Amino acid sequence: MDALHIVWFVAIAALWIGFLILEGFDLGVGMHMLFTARNDTHRRVMLNTIGPVWDGNEVWLLVAGAATFAAFPFWYASLFSTLYVPLTLVLVALIVRAVAIEFRGKGASDRWRRLWDLAIGLGSLVAAFGIGAALALTTTGLPINANGDRVGGPFAWFNGYAVLGGLAVVGFCLVHGAAFLALKTDGPVRERAGTIVRSWAPIALLPIVAWVLVIQFQHGKVYTLILIVGAVAAVTWAWISARAVREGRAFAGMAVFLLLGAASIFASVFPTVLPSTIDPSFSLTVDNASSGDYTLGVMSVVTAFGLPLVLVYQTWSYWVFRKRVSESHIPAAHFVVPAVRK
């Protein structure tokens, strides 16, 4: 097994984990705008917490997909062709959500805002569910033959694992988003978000815990069990911190929980990148799905220079917009009429 194959498997796993941690909370905030907010001011407070960072968070998804395409083209081809339907729905949901975030403030009527609030909430929900389903099927298997082609119709991928993965990411996003709102807001939104973390975290996180345990029972190793123990300790610490109204620790604990739990999943299935449910010999691995060493070497050099710059810039963005948002920061809704030239 080539060292570069391992390096890029770890890199892609890290990109997906980074995406779930960062995009996870702003997808959660989008869902809370639909299900949790009590009035328009609360929704505007929520939207302002993610306004400076949501588009940067989505870059992690693009980079994860691009890295998979370049480093493991056979993995990319089999995964994206087999999951064409759900990934198309994810793409549409993300587009609708992005348009809604930009257009929500362009009109002053309640009907206009309700329309785009619905688009933000449902777009976030569909995107989270679809990404969770895709990642779960990547670890539990898809009906692919020896050529990596899908066997069956366009919905051959749909099974219980897809539902479990979808619910896992939706549940995590709701809790992680609430922890973020408790950290980044003040007033009623902060209080309600903290209550959600304290009351609903043990229930909402059950699907992701089930997903981790299923993979551990099927493919787990000793060191992945250690990662799971660490994840349990992290989420327990997060819940205790939330009860003590230590929002920063609660949010960090949720992030560490996802980091260790997802790491245990990727480490358990390694070196397989896409299991076949038809025949294990048809499964794709880091060896038979990868690009050549030259391609991986060039990618490694470019990434070594580019990735630190991206991380520094995104860290700086979060630092600049680190202050809490409250209702006092939200001006009254208004509509500006363009001036008419005479």
N, C-alpha and C positions, 0 to 999 in steps of 0.2 A: 504493500500500500504506500503510495507516494505521499510525502509529507505535505506537499501543496494541496492534495486532495483533502487532507484532514484540516488544514488551515482554512480552506474555503468553505468546508462544511461548518466549521465553528463560526466563521464570519457571517454566513447566511443565517445561522441560528441566532447569532447576536443581533443581526438586523431585524429579524422577526420579533425578538424579545424587546428590543428598543422600540419598535413600532407599537407593540401591545401595551407597553408601559406609557408611552407618550400619547399616542393616538387613543389609547384606552380611556384616559380621563376625559378627553374632549368629546369622544363619542358618547361617553356617559353623561357629560354636561348637556349634550344635544338631546338625549333622551329625557333628562330631568326637566328640560324646558317644556317638554310635552306632558310629562306625567306628574311632576312635582311642584312646579312653579304655581303660585296662587294668583298672580296678576301680571300685567304687562311689565311693570317695573321690575319684578323679580326676574322675569325672562331677560330683560335687558341687562340686569346685573350679571346673570349667568353668562350671557353671550359676551359681555365685556371681559370676563375672566379668560376666555380662550381666544378672543379677537386677535391679539398680537402673535399667537403661536400656532393656531390650528393648521394653517397651510404648511408651515415648516414641519409639523409632526407627520403630515401625510407623505412627505418626501421619503421617509423611512420605508414606506410601502413600495414606492417606485424603485428605490435602490435595492430593496430585497428582491423584487421581481427581476430587475436588470442584472443583478449579480447571479441569480439562479440561471438566467438565460446565457450569460457569458461563461460561467464556471461549470455548470452542469446542464448543457443544452438538452440532453435526452430526458432529464428530470423535468425541465421546463416544458418540453414538448408534450410529454405524456400527461403531466399534471394539468396544464392549461387547456389541452384539447379535451380531456376527460371531464373536467369541471367547467366546460365552456358556459353552461347555463348559469350556475350560481355565481361565477366570477363576472359574468356580464351584468347580472343583477347588482353585484357589489359595485361595479364601475358606475352604473346608472345611479345608484343610491348616493355614491360619493359626489357625483356631478350635481345631482339635485340638491344635495346638502350644501355644497359650495355656493351654488347659485343663490340658494335661500339665505345663506349668511350675508352675502353681498347685497341682495335686493330687499331684505326685510326692512331696512331703514329708509327705503326710497319712497314710501308712501305713508300717509298719516292716518288712514282709516283703520278701524279695528278689524274689519274683514280682511284687508290686505295683510296685516300682521299675523292674523290667525292662519291664513293660508301658508305663509312662509314658516311660521312656527311648526305647523304640521309637517311641512317638508323637511325641516331640520330634524325633528324628532323621529319621523319614520325613516328618513335617510340614514340617520345614525343607527337606528335599530336594525335595519336590513343589512347595512354594511357590517356591523358587528357580528350578526348571526352568520352571514355568508362567509366572512373571513374565518370565524370559528369552525364552521363546517368544513371548509377547505383544509385548514390545518389539522383538524382531527382525522380527516380521511388520508392526509399525507402520512400520518403516523400509524393508522390502523389498516390501511390498504384500499386499493381501488381495483376494479375488474379490468386489468390490462393483460394482453397476451405477450408472447415472446418478442414481438416488435414494439411493444410499448403502446399499442393501440387499444382503445376502449372496446370492450366486448359488451354488447347490449345497447339499449336505446339511450336517448339523451338524459334520462333520469336513472340510469343504472347505478349511479353514485349514491343515490338517496337511500339512507338506512339509519339505523338507530345511532350509530356513531356520529353521523352528520348532525343529527338533532342534538346529541350530547355536546358536541363541540360548539355548535351555535349557541346553545343555552349557557355553556361555560363562559364564552367570551362576553355575551350580553350581561350575564350576572356579574362578572368581574368589572366590566365597564361601568355598570350602575353603582357598584360600591366604590370603585376607584374614583369615578366622577364625583360622587358625594364627598369623599375624603378631600378631593381637590377643592370643591366648593367651600367646604368647611375651613380649608386653609387660606383660600384666596378672597373670601367675602366677609362682610360684617353685617350684623343685624339679623332679620328674620331668615334670610337665605342661609346664613351660616348656621343658625340654630337648627333649622329643619334638616340641613345636610348632615350635621352631626348626629341628629336623632336617627337618620336613615342608616348611617354606618353602624351605630351602636345596636340598632334593633334588627336590621335586615341582613347584615353581613354574614352571620352564620348560615342563613338560608340561601342567600343569593350565590354564595361561593360553593355550595354543594356540588353543582355540575362540574366545575373545574377540578375540584378535589376528586370526584369520581373518574374523570378523564385521566388524571395523573395516576391514580391507583390502577386503572385498567391497563395502562401501558406498563406500569411496574410489574404487575402480575404476569403479563405476557412476555415482556422482554427485559425486565429489570435486572440490575446488577447491584452489587453491594454498595458501590459508591453512589449510585443513583438513589438508593434508599437513604443514604446520609443526606443527600440534597433534599429529599422529601421531608426528613425530620427538621432540617433547617427551615424549609418553607412553612411547616406547621408552627415552628417557634416564631417566625416572622409575623404570620397572620395573627397569632395569639397576642403578640406584643402590640400589633397595630390595633386590635380590638380593645385591649386594656388601655392603650393610649387614648383612643377615641372616647372611652368612658371617663377618662381623666381630663378630657378636653385639651389634649395635647395634639393639636391637629397636624403639626409638622411631623411628629413621630408616627402618627397614624398613617399619613400619606406615604412616608418612607417605608413603613412596614408593609403596606400593600404592594409597593414596587418591588421590594425584596422577595415577598411571597411569590409574585409572578416570575421574577428572575429565576429563583431556585426551582420552582415548580416546572416552568417551561424548559429549563436546562436539564432537569431530570428526564423529561420526555424525549428531547433530542438525543441525549446521551444514551438512553435506553435502546432506541431504535438504531443507533449507529452500528455498523456502517451502511445500513439500508436507508435510502432516501425516499423510496416509494415502494411499499410492499404490494405484491400482487395477490389478490384474493382468489385467483384462479389456480395458480401454481407458484409456490415459493421460488422456484428456479427462474421465474419471469421477473422477479423483483429487481428494481434498479438500486445500485449501490454507488458509493462514492467512486469506485473504480470504473464500472462499466457505463456510468452516466456522465463522466467528466470531460472537459476539454483537454487539449494537449498541454504539456508542461510549459511550452513557450507562452501560450495564451495566459495560463495561470500566473506565470512569472511576471509578465507585463502588467497584468491586473494588480498583482501584489505591490509592484513599485508605484503605480499610480495611486493606489489606495493609501499607501504609506505616507504620501505627501498630501493627498486631498482630504482624507478622513479627519485628521487633527484640526484642519481649518474649519470644517463643517461643525465639529464638536465645539470648538472655541466660539464660533459665531452663535450657535444655538444656545450655549450656556450664557453668553453675554445677553442675548435677547431675554432669557428668563430672568436674569439679574435686573435688567433695566425695568421690567414690568413685574417686579416682585411684590409691590404694594397690594394691600387688600382693596377690594371694590365694594362700595356700599351704595345704598339708595341715594345718599346725598351727592354722589358723583354723577348721577343720571339726570340730565336736563329734561325738561318737559318735552314730550313729543311735539314735533312741529313739522310743517311742510314748507319748503322754500319755493316760492313762485319765481321762475326765471324772469329777468328783466326784459321788457319788450323795447326794441329799438324804434325810435320814431324817425 
